[in-house]
Amino acid sequence: MHERTFVKTKSNVYKIGQTKDIKNRMNGYAKGSKLLYTIQCSDSKKLEKIILNYLKSNDKYIQVKEYGNEYFSCDLKCLTNDIHNLVKIHDGVESTEIV
């Protein structure tokens, strides 16, 4: 998720998270926020923990704690590639959607 604040300032800060209902979840974000990447998996809570732990331990990703535990400053292409690979390894799901 590229929240409106970061879209307006052209900051490479992205929020990582999971949801079971994307339409409902999107209503919780400010107008102008952009959903940039989604991927289906069988256990989103488990995968979210794996992804967040990976990002926190990798020097390519800078956790922006002032906004919360799920915010990272990084290159979007690296982020989406790493998330895709982590889900593929830990869940075996191939279906992805890039928005």
N, C-alpha and C positions, 0 to 999 in steps of 0.2 A: 504494500500500500504506500502510495506517495501522497501524504496528507497535504491539504491545501497550503499550510504554512510553508512547507518545503517546496511545493510546486511554485508558489509565488516568488520565493527567494532563490529558486533554481539550485537548491541544495540537494546533494546526493545522499539524503537521509531517508531510509525506508523503514516501515514498520512490518515486522514479521508476525504472523499469527494464524490461528486456525479457527474455523467455524463450521458448523453443520448447515447453516442457512445464510448463504452469501447475500441474498437480496435484503434480508432483514438486517444483517450486519452492516451493509453499506449505508443504510439509513442512519446509522450512528455516527457517521463521519460528516465533517463539514462539506458543504457544497464546494466543488472545485477539487476535491480529493480524487485521486485516480487509482483504480485497481489495476496493477500492472502485470500480475502473474498469479495464476492459480494452478493447483495440481490436486488431483483426486488421490486419496489413499484410504486404506481400510481402517487405520487407527490414527486419527489426526492429532490426538493429545500426545501419544507416544512419539510421533514424528516431529511434532513441534518441539518437544524437549530435546530430541536428538539434533535437530537443526539449530536450535538456540545454543546448545552446548558446543557444537561445531563452530558456529560463528564467533562465539566468545573466545574460543581457543585458537583462532586463526588470525594471523597478523594482517590479512587482507581486509579484515572487518574491524571497524572501530565502533564499539558500543557507545551510544550516546545516552548515558544514564540519566542525564537531566530531563529527558522525556519519558524514560521508562526502560525496563529490561529488554523490550522487544524492538528497540530502535537502533539501527546501524547505519554508519556512514561508509559507503562503499561504491564500487562499480556495479551497476545494475546487471550487466551481462554475466559477470562472475557470480553474482548472487543467484541469479536464476539458474545458471548452469550447476552450481554446487547444490542448490535445493533439489533440482531434478535428479542429480546423481545420488544424493542421499536417500531420496524417496525410492528410487529404483533399487538401490542396494538393500534397504531395510523393509521395503514393502512389496517390491516387484511390480509396481503399477507403471504402466507405460503411457497412460492417458494424461496429456497435459493440455493446457489452454493458456495462451499468452494473449492478454488483452491489450 
